[in-house]
Amino acid sequence: MRAQSQPALETLLVVDHNQALLDRLTREYKEAADVRVLANAGPRGLSAGRNTGIAASRGEIIAFLDDDAVAERDWLRYFAEGYADPRVMAVGGRTVPIWASGRRPAWFPEEFDWVVGCTYRGLPPGRVRVRNVLGGNASFRRTAFDVAGGFATGIGRDGDKRPLGCEETELCIRLGKARPDAVLLIDDRAVIHHRVPASRERFRYFRSRAYAEGLSKALVARSVGAAKGLESERRYTTRVLPAGVARGVRDALLARPGGAGRAGAIVAGVLAAAGGYAVGSIRARLGGTRFRIVEIENGDGQEGGGKA
């Protein structure tokens, strides 16, 4: 982050209920004027951790980077360019996987790279308007949180074994409802490289993550309505995935490695996600929505600083 061509105003490291890590990072950065180490002030999980950083930050633009990712040098610069239009409330980027094994598993379809937190085949190239940005490589205007509140707790990752997600999807849809004129962008020049551990290269994780995505999408649909909650997913499942299956079958017929596996994985992923959505919908109807929206307040009482 210190090597960014667009310097950051500050870097906040939020530690999610891990006292040993908090102590170590506090010691390591105690002399650093540009880095602050914070403990997650809410319940365990990604959403509360992000909300903690938002409340403590001073910038007008707030960018998020996962702890297992590395940003390219111009990452923040491309984010900042997107905010020249005052209607823009969020800008996301492109996330490239770094596979632990050194290369993509032959059976792993690019259409499902979201399973490992990366940009997937089917997203349009360039700088384009989208329904939602992807949370591991994203930025927001501070005023977006003033309008829509923070990330919903109880919907994304919270340290449980179930790899849930969609907290950024729910926030972006909520932001669009609160500000119908809001523009959300993805700029594929804003690149980060995301490490994929060996455990996530296995089909077992692929299937469990797809199932968990279905559970999460059911919660999102319950919160914001199925029309908005599944708007992008309809195009994805009716156009992008059938094309992926066709490519896999073609490659299998041409004896190219992994073709049959990729086609089968797409079908299995769709079935797993659909099953998760069905179960999640039933649970939501029986038990109600399990997450809550928090209001974000700037903890230091200062106005935004003009940089990310």
Contacts in CASP RR format, 6 or more apart in sequence:
PFRMAT RR
TARGET T0000
AUTHOR 0000-0000-0000
METHOD contacts of the structure
MODEL  1
MRAQSQPALETLLVVDHNQALLDRLTREYKEAADVRVLANAGPRGLSAGR
NTGIAASRGEIIAFLDDDAVAERDWLRYFAEGYADPRVMAVGGRTVPIWA
SGRRPAWFPEEFDWVVGCTYRGLPPGRVRVRNVLGGNASFRRTAFDVAGG
FATGIGRDGDKRPLGCEETELCIRLGKARPDAVLLIDDRAVIHHRVPASR
ERFRYFRSRAYAEGLSKALVARSVGAAKGLESERRYTTRVLPAGVARGVR
DALLARPGGAGRAGAIVAGVLAAAGGYAVGSIRARLGGTRFRIVEIENGD
GQEGGGKA
1 8 0 8 1.000
1 11 0 8 1.000
1 65 0 8 1.000
1 71 0 8 1.000
2 11 0 8 1.000
2 34 0 8 1.000
3 73 0 8 1.000
4 71 0 8 1.000
4 73 0 8 1.000
4 74 0 8 1.000
4 75 0 8 1.000
4 76 0 8 1.000
4 77 0 8 1.000
5 73 0 8 1.000
5 74 0 8 1.000
5 76 0 8 1.000
5 77 0 8 1.000
6 74 0 8 1.000
6 76 0 8 1.000
6 77 0 8 1.000
6 79 0 8 1.000
6 80 0 8 1.000
6 307 0 8 1.000
6 308 0 8 1.000
7 76 0 8 1.000
7 307 0 8 1.000
8 34 0 8 1.000
8 63 0 8 1.000
8 76 0 8 1.000
8 307 0 8 1.000
8 308 0 8 1.000
9 58 0 8 1.000
9 59 0 8 1.000
9 305 0 8 1.000
9 306 0 8 1.000
9 307 0 8 1.000
9 308 0 8 1.000
10 34 0 8 1.000
10 35 0 8 1.000
10 36 0 8 1.000
10 57 0 8 1.000
10 58 0 8 1.000
10 59 0 8 1.000
11 34 0 8 1.000
11 35 0 8 1.000
11 36 0 8 1.000
12 35 0 8 1.000
12 36 0 8 1.000
12 37 0 8 1.000
12 38 0 8 1.000
12 53 0 8 1.000
12 56 0 8 1.000
12 57 0 8 1.000
13 25 0 8 1.000
13 29 0 8 1.000
13 35 0 8 1.000
13 36 0 8 1.000
13 37 0 8 1.000
13 38 0 8 1.000
14 38 0 8 1.000
14 39 0 8 1.000
14 40 0 8 1.000
14 49 0 8 1.000
14 50 0 8 1.000
14 52 0 8 1.000
14 53 0 8 1.000
15 21 0 8 1.000
15 22 0 8 1.000
15 25 0 8 1.000
15 37 0 8 1.000
15 38 0 8 1.000
15 39 0 8 1.000
15 40 0 8 1.000
16 40 0 8 1.000
16 44 0 8 1.000
16 45 0 8 1.000
16 46 0 8 1.000
16 48 0 8 1.000
16 49 0 8 1.000
16 159 0 8 1.000
17 39 0 8 1.000
17 40 0 8 1.000
17 44 0 8 1.000
17 45 0 8 1.000
22 37 0 8 1.000
22 39 0 8 1.000
25 37 0 8 1.000
26 37 0 8 1.000
29 35 0 8 1.000
29 36 0 8 1.000
29 37 0 8 1.000
36 56 0 8 1.000
38 52 0 8 1.000
38 53 0 8 1.000
38 56 0 8 1.000
39 52 0 8 1.000
40 48 0 8 1.000
40 49 0 8 1.000
40 52 0 8 1.000
41 48 0 8 1.000
41 49 0 8 1.000
41 51 0 8 1.000
41 52 0 8 1.000
41 55 0 8 1.000
42 48 0 8 1.000
42 49 0 8 1.000
42 51 0 8 1.000
42 52 0 8 1.000
42 153 0 8 1.000
43 153 0 8 1.000
43 154 0 8 1.000
43 158 0 8 1.000
44 158 0 8 1.000
44 159 0 8 1.000
45 153 0 8 1.000
45 156 0 8 1.000
45 157 0 8 1.000
45 158 0 8 1.000
45 159 0 8 1.000
46 151 0 8 1.000
46 156 0 8 1.000
46 157 0 8 1.000
46 158 0 8 1.000
46 167 0 8 1.000
47 150 0 8 1.000
47 151 0 8 1.000
47 152 0 8 1.000
47 153 0 8 1.000
47 154 0 8 1.000
47 155 0 8 1.000
47 156 0 8 1.000
47 158 0 8 1.000
47 167 0 8 1.000
48 151 0 8 1.000
48 153 0 8 1.000
50 64 0 8 1.000
50 150 0 8 1.000
50 151 0 8 1.000
51 150 0 8 1.000
51 151 0 8 1.000
51 153 0 8 1.000
51 294 0 8 1.000
51 296 0 8 1.000
53 62 0 8 1.000
54 62 0 8 1.000
54 142 0 8 1.000
54 145 0 8 1.000
54 150 0 8 1.000
54 296 0 8 1.000
55 296 0 8 1.000
55 297 0 8 1.000
55 298 0 8 1.000
55 299 0 8 1.000
56 299 0 8 1.000
56 300 0 8 1.000
57 142 0 8 1.000
57 298 0 8 1.000
58 298 0 8 1.000
58 300 0 8 1.000
58 302 0 8 1.000
58 304 0 8 1.000
58 305 0 8 1.000
59 142 0 8 1.000
59 304 0 8 1.000
59 305 0 8 1.000
59 306 0 8 1.000
59 307 0 8 1.000
59 308 0 8 1.000
60 141 0 8 1.000
60 142 0 8 1.000
60 304 0 8 1.000
60 305 0 8 1.000
60 306 0 8 1.000
60 307 0 8 1.000
61 79 0 8 1.000
61 80 0 8 1.000
61 83 0 8 1.000
61 139 0 8 1.000
61 140 0 8 1.000
61 141 0 8 1.000
61 142 0 8 1.000
61 306 0 8 1.000
61 307 0 8 1.000
61 308 0 8 1.000
62 139 0 8 1.000
62 140 0 8 1.000
62 141 0 8 1.000
62 142 0 8 1.000
62 145 0 8 1.000
62 308 0 8 1.000
63 75 0 8 1.000
63 76 0 8 1.000
63 79 0 8 1.000
63 138 0 8 1.000
63 139 0 8 1.000
63 308 0 8 1.000
64 135 0 8 1.000
64 136 0 8 1.000
64 137 0 8 1.000
64 138 0 8 1.000
64 139 0 8 1.000
65 71 0 8 1.000
65 136 0 8 1.000
65 137 0 8 1.000
65 192 0 8 1.000
66 136 0 8 1.000
66 137 0 8 1.000
66 194 0 8 1.000
68 194 0 8 1.000
68 195 0 8 1.000
69 95 0 8 1.000
69 136 0 8 1.000
69 137 0 8 1.000
69 192 0 8 1.000
69 193 0 8 1.000
69 194 0 8 1.000
69 195 0 8 1.000
70 192 0 8 1.000
70 193 0 8 1.000
71 191 0 8 1.000
71 192 0 8 1.000
72 190 0 8 1.000
72 191 0 8 1.000
72 192 0 8 1.000
72 193 0 8 1.000
74 189 0 8 1.000
74 190 0 8 1.000
75 190 0 8 1.000
75 191 0 8 1.000
75 192 0 8 1.000
76 308 0 8 1.000
78 91 0 8 1.000
78 93 0 8 1.000
78 187 0 8 1.000
78 189 0 8 1.000
78 190 0 8 1.000
79 91 0 8 1.000
79 92 0 8 1.000
79 93 0 8 1.000
79 139 0 8 1.000
79 187 0 8 1.000
79 190 0 8 1.000
79 308 0 8 1.000
80 308 0 8 1.000
81 187 0 8 1.000
82 88 0 8 1.000
82 91 0 8 1.000
82 127 0 8 1.000
82 185 0 8 1.000
82 187 0 8 1.000
83 91 0 8 1.000
83 141 0 8 1.000
85 183 0 8 1.000
87 181 0 8 1.000
87 182 0 8 1.000
87 183 0 8 1.000
88 141 0 8 1.000
88 182 0 8 1.000
88 183 0 8 1.000
88 184 0 8 1.000
88 185 0 8 1.000
89 140 0 8 1.000
89 141 0 8 1.000
89 143 0 8 1.000
89 144 0 8 1.000
89 175 0 8 1.000
89 179 0 8 1.000
89 182 0 8 1.000
89 183 0 8 1.000
89 184 0 8 1.000
90 133 0 8 1.000
90 138 0 8 1.000
90 139 0 8 1.000
90 140 0 8 1.000
90 141 0 8 1.000
90 144 0 8 1.000
90 172 0 8 1.000
90 175 0 8 1.000
90 182 0 8 1.000
90 184 0 8 1.000
90 185 0 8 1.000
91 133 0 8 1.000
91 138 0 8 1.000
91 139 0 8 1.000
91 184 0 8 1.000
91 185 0 8 1.000
91 186 0 8 1.000
91 187 0 8 1.000
91 190 0 8 1.000
92 133 0 8 1.000
92 134 0 8 1.000
92 135 0 8 1.000
92 137 0 8 1.000
92 138 0 8 1.000
92 139 0 8 1.000
92 185 0 8 1.000
92 186 0 8 1.000
92 187 0 8 1.000
92 190 0 8 1.000
93 119 0 8 1.000
93 133 0 8 1.000
93 134 0 8 1.000
93 137 0 8 1.000
93 138 0 8 1.000
93 186 0 8 1.000
93 187 0 8 1.000
93 188 0 8 1.000
93 189 0 8 1.000
93 190 0 8 1.000
93 191 0 8 1.000
93 192 0 8 1.000
94 119 0 8 1.000
94 137 0 8 1.000
94 186 0 8 1.000
94 187 0 8 1.000
94 188 0 8 1.000
94 189 0 8 1.000
94 190 0 8 1.000
94 191 0 8 1.000
94 192 0 8 1.000
95 117 0 8 1.000
95 118 0 8 1.000
95 119 0 8 1.000
95 134 0 8 1.000
95 136 0 8 1.000
95 137 0 8 1.000
95 191 0 8 1.000
95 192 0 8 1.000
95 193 0 8 1.000
95 194 0 8 1.000
96 118 0 8 1.000
96 119 0 8 1.000
96 191 0 8 1.000
96 192 0 8 1.000
96 193 0 8 1.000
96 194 0 8 1.000
97 104 0 8 1.000
97 113 0 8 1.000
97 116 0 8 1.000
97 117 0 8 1.000
97 118 0 8 1.000
97 193 0 8 1.000
97 194 0 8 1.000
97 196 0 8 1.000
98 193 0 8 1.000
98 194 0 8 1.000
98 195 0 8 1.000
98 196 0 8 1.000
99 105 0 8 1.000
99 196 0 8 1.000
99 201 0 8 1.000
100 195 0 8 1.000
100 196 0 8 1.000
100 197 0 8 1.000
100 198 0 8 1.000
100 201 0 8 1.000
101 198 0 8 1.000
101 201 0 8 1.000
104 110 0 8 1.000
105 201 0 8 1.000
106 257 0 8 1.000
106 258 0 8 1.000
106 259 0 8 1.000
106 261 0 8 1.000
106 262 0 8 1.000
107 203 0 8 1.000
107 258 0 8 1.000
107 259 0 8 1.000
107 261 0 8 1.000
107 262 0 8 1.000
107 265 0 8 1.000
108 201 0 8 1.000
108 206 0 8 1.000
108 262 0 8 1.000
108 265 0 8 1.000
109 121 0 8 1.000
109 244 0 8 1.000
109 248 0 8 1.000
109 262 0 8 1.000
109 265 0 8 1.000
109 266 0 8 1.000
110 120 0 8 1.000
110 121 0 8 1.000
111 120 0 8 1.000
111 121 0 8 1.000
111 122 0 8 1.000
111 240 0 8 1.000
111 241 0 8 1.000
111 244 0 8 1.000
111 266 0 8 1.000
112 120 0 8 1.000
112 206 0 8 1.000
112 210 0 8 1.000
112 265 0 8 1.000
112 266 0 8 1.000
112 269 0 8 1.000
113 119 0 8 1.000
113 120 0 8 1.000
113 121 0 8 1.000
114 120 0 8 1.000
114 134 0 8 1.000
114 213 0 8 1.000
115 200 0 8 1.000
115 205 0 8 1.000
115 206 0 8 1.000
115 209 0 8 1.000
115 210 0 8 1.000
115 213 0 8 1.000
116 194 0 8 1.000
116 196 0 8 1.000
116 200 0 8 1.000
116 209 0 8 1.000
117 134 0 8 1.000
117 136 0 8 1.000
117 194 0 8 1.000
118 194 0 8 1.000
118 196 0 8 1.000
119 134 0 8 1.000
119 137 0 8 1.000
119 188 0 8 1.000
121 240 0 8 1.000
121 244 0 8 1.000
122 236 0 8 1.000
122 240 0 8 1.000
123 130 0 8 1.000
123 186 0 8 1.000
124 130 0 8 1.000
124 186 0 8 1.000
125 188 0 8 1.000
126 186 0 8 1.000
126 187 0 8 1.000
126 188 0 8 1.000
126 189 0 8 1.000
127 185 0 8 1.000
127 186 0 8 1.000
127 187 0 8 1.000
127 188 0 8 1.000
127 189 0 8 1.000
128 185 0 8 1.000
128 186 0 8 1.000
129 183 0 8 1.000
129 184 0 8 1.000
129 185 0 8 1.000
130 184 0 8 1.000
130 185 0 8 1.000
130 186 0 8 1.000
130 232 0 8 1.000
131 169 0 8 1.000
131 172 0 8 1.000
131 173 0 8 1.000
131 184 0 8 1.000
131 228 0 8 1.000
131 231 0 8 1.000
131 232 0 8 1.000
132 168 0 8 1.000
132 169 0 8 1.000
132 171 0 8 1.000
132 172 0 8 1.000
132 173 0 8 1.000
132 184 0 8 1.000
132 232 0 8 1.000
133 139 0 8 1.000
133 168 0 8 1.000
133 172 0 8 1.000
133 184 0 8 1.000
133 185 0 8 1.000
133 186 0 8 1.000
134 168 0 8 1.000
134 186 0 8 1.000
135 167 0 8 1.000
135 168 0 8 1.000
136 168 0 8 1.000
136 192 0 8 1.000
136 194 0 8 1.000
137 190 0 8 1.000
137 192 0 8 1.000
137 194 0 8 1.000
138 168 0 8 1.000
139 308 0 8 1.000
142 298 0 8 1.000
142 304 0 8 1.000
144 175 0 8 1.000
144 179 0 8 1.000
144 182 0 8 1.000
145 296 0 8 1.000
146 296 0 8 1.000
147 175 0 8 1.000
147 178 0 8 1.000
147 179 0 8 1.000
148 171 0 8 1.000
148 174 0 8 1.000
148 175 0 8 1.000
148 176 0 8 1.000
148 178 0 8 1.000
148 179 0 8 1.000
149 171 0 8 1.000
149 174 0 8 1.000
149 293 0 8 1.000
149 294 0 8 1.000
149 295 0 8 1.000
149 296 0 8 1.000
150 171 0 8 1.000
150 293 0 8 1.000
150 294 0 8 1.000
150 295 0 8 1.000
150 296 0 8 1.000
151 167 0 8 1.000
151 168 0 8 1.000
151 171 0 8 1.000
151 294 0 8 1.000
152 167 0 8 1.000
152 170 0 8 1.000
152 171 0 8 1.000
152 223 0 8 1.000
152 291 0 8 1.000
152 292 0 8 1.000
152 293 0 8 1.000
152 294 0 8 1.000
153 291 0 8 1.000
153 292 0 8 1.000
153 294 0 8 1.000
154 290 0 8 1.000
154 291 0 8 1.000
154 292 0 8 1.000
155 164 0 8 1.000
155 165 0 8 1.000
155 166 0 8 1.000
155 167 0 8 1.000
155 170 0 8 1.000
155 216 0 8 1.000
155 219 0 8 1.000
155 220 0 8 1.000
155 290 0 8 1.000
155 291 0 8 1.000
156 164 0 8 1.000
156 165 0 8 1.000
156 166 0 8 1.000
156 167 0 8 1.000
156 216 0 8 1.000
157 163 0 8 1.000
157 164 0 8 1.000
157 165 0 8 1.000
157 167 0 8 1.000
158 164 0 8 1.000
162 208 0 8 1.000
162 212 0 8 1.000
162 215 0 8 1.000
163 205 0 8 1.000
163 208 0 8 1.000
163 209 0 8 1.000
163 212 0 8 1.000
164 212 0 8 1.000
164 215 0 8 1.000
164 216 0 8 1.000
165 212 0 8 1.000
165 213 0 8 1.000
165 216 0 8 1.000
166 213 0 8 1.000
166 216 0 8 1.000
166 217 0 8 1.000
166 219 0 8 1.000
166 220 0 8 1.000
169 217 0 8 1.000
169 220 0 8 1.000
169 229 0 8 1.000
170 219 0 8 1.000
170 220 0 8 1.000
170 223 0 8 1.000
170 224 0 8 1.000
172 184 0 8 1.000
173 220 0 8 1.000
173 224 0 8 1.000
173 228 0 8 1.000
173 229 0 8 1.000
174 223 0 8 1.000
174 224 0 8 1.000
174 293 0 8 1.000
175 182 0 8 1.000
175 184 0 8 1.000
176 182 0 8 1.000
176 184 0 8 1.000
177 224 0 8 1.000
177 228 0 8 1.000
199 205 0 8 1.000
200 209 0 8 1.000
203 265 0 8 1.000
203 268 0 8 1.000
206 265 0 8 1.000
206 268 0 8 1.000
206 269 0 8 1.000
207 268 0 8 1.000
207 269 0 8 1.000
207 272 0 8 1.000
208 272 0 8 1.000
210 268 0 8 1.000
210 269 0 8 1.000
210 270 0 8 1.000
210 272 0 8 1.000
210 273 0 8 1.000
211 272 0 8 1.000
211 273 0 8 1.000
211 275 0 8 1.000
211 276 0 8 1.000
212 276 0 8 1.000
213 273 0 8 1.000
213 276 0 8 1.000
214 272 0 8 1.000
214 273 0 8 1.000
214 274 0 8 1.000
214 275 0 8 1.000
214 276 0 8 1.000
214 277 0 8 1.000
214 280 0 8 1.000
215 276 0 8 1.000
215 277 0 8 1.000
215 279 0 8 1.000
215 280 0 8 1.000
215 283 0 8 1.000
217 229 0 8 1.000
217 230 0 8 1.000
217 233 0 8 1.000
217 273 0 8 1.000
217 277 0 8 1.000
218 276 0 8 1.000
218 277 0 8 1.000
218 278 0 8 1.000
218 279 0 8 1.000
218 280 0 8 1.000
218 281 0 8 1.000
218 283 0 8 1.000
218 284 0 8 1.000
219 280 0 8 1.000
219 284 0 8 1.000
219 289 0 8 1.000
219 290 0 8 1.000
219 291 0 8 1.000
220 229 0 8 1.000
221 229 0 8 1.000
221 230 0 8 1.000
221 281 0 8 1.000
222 281 0 8 1.000
222 284 0 8 1.000
222 288 0 8 1.000
222 289 0 8 1.000
223 289 0 8 1.000
223 291 0 8 1.000
237 270 0 8 1.000
241 266 0 8 1.000
241 270 0 8 1.000
244 262 0 8 1.000
244 263 0 8 1.000
244 266 0 8 1.000
245 263 0 8 1.000
245 264 0 8 1.000
245 266 0 8 1.000
245 267 0 8 1.000
247 259 0 8 1.000
247 262 0 8 1.000
247 263 0 8 1.000
248 258 0 8 1.000
248 259 0 8 1.000
248 260 0 8 1.000
248 261 0 8 1.000
248 262 0 8 1.000
248 263 0 8 1.000
249 259 0 8 1.000
249 260 0 8 1.000
249 263 0 8 1.000
251 258 0 8 1.000
251 259 0 8 1.000
251 260 0 8 1.000
251 262 0 8 1.000
252 258 0 8 1.000
252 259 0 8 1.000
252 260 0 8 1.000
252 261 0 8 1.000
252 263 0 8 1.000
284 290 0 8 1.000
298 304 0 8 1.000
END
